[in-house]
Amino acid sequence: MRIVAIGLANLDYLGVLPRYPERNSKNRVDPLSIQGGGPAATAIAAAAALGADTAFIGAIGDDELGNAIARGLADLGVDLRGLARVPGTRSPMSFVVVDRSDASRTVFHAPGTAPLLDPAAIDWSLLDGADVLLLDGRQPLAQREAARRARAQGITVLLDAERLDDHTRALLPLTDVCVASASIAAGDPRAVLDLLAGLGPGTVVVTCGEDGCLGRAGDGHLIQQPAFLVDAVDTTGCGDVYHGAYAVGLARRLDLAVCMRLASAAAALKCRALGGRAALPTAAELDAFLAARG
């Protein structure tokens, strides 16, 4: 299995509070964690933890934040030849406040200052032999070129659609599988399915948090996958891990229902610890979790 991702990589500072704070208050954060984040980067980290051969293409600064971002991916064995370190720029970062009472999180994001990737500067040989190309809509020019090249090489294109902006609309006709948030259509998953399916992807999956996910391939019947119940510590990165595990399912040529179940289980296991990366499941852990649930 070879999976290549293009998109956002940042560093997350995560802190847990008993409840979300009031304005003009001082609050003790306990515990505190610093780890890699970003939709495409956490997805590829999840795929690497599950045993896939992985590569990441993106742009970060040459600062200490960037050093930590790169180290977090390299430690998982992700190929970083496509990660540009732009001199004199700041890497992106996020502050994440986790509410211990319900494991919800609030994210404050500070975009980096590195320019968007120039498609002409990317070593496209990184796509050679890939089974899946994973995109998050955060590098529009590079991702469109990558999607065109992937389609020409028979590589499955998987798009994480967090929002339906102009960049996402441009990518949808080049997408084979779109995994989207129900928030795109005011929380109505069937409306999202119909909307996105009409814009190009052959398969659309809509994630609905604790309500599970809904999917459809072509004109086939709807498939519903309930969320797995776990004692959640933090939901940060659940969607990103879902995308990474789904990409592994695609690389293994699994059908829609199995991919959705696999991805849902991986996202549930991620919730065992604070942050998007601390509890990434291994393939053995994921298999055992699914086996125990029949």
ZIURVEN-V932158 format. One line per field, one symbol per residue. phi: phi as a letter, one per 20 degrees, with the letter a starting at -180 (. if undefined). burial: b if it has 9 or more other C-alpha atoms within 8 Angstrom, else e. A space follows every 50 residues. Layout:
BEGIN
phi->???
burial->???
END
This chain:
BEGIN
phi->.ccdccqecbddddcdcgafffflddceebecccbfbogffffffffffe ofecbccacceeefgfgffffffffenffdfeeedegmdeffbcdcddef fbmfbcddddffdffffegfeeefffegmfecddccmecgffffffffff ffemefdddedebdefffffegfedecddceffgclneffffgfffffdp ffcccdecmfenbcbbdlefffddcffefcefeaegngfffgffffffff femefgfffffgfffffffgffbfnfdfcgfeffffffffffdm
burial->bbbbbbbbbbbbbbbbbeeeeeeeeeeeeeebbebbbbbbbbbbbbbbbb ebbbbbbbbbbbbebbbbbbebbbebebbbebbbbbeebbbbbbbbbbbb eebbbeeeeeebbbeebeeeeeeeeebeebbbbbbbbebebbbbbbbbeb beeebbbbbbbebbeebbbbbbbbbbbbbbbbebbeebbeebbeebbebb bbbbbbbbeeebbbbbbeeeeeeebebeeeebbbbbbbebbbbbbbbbbb beebebebbbbbbbbbbbbbbbbbbbbbbbbbbeebeebbeeee
END
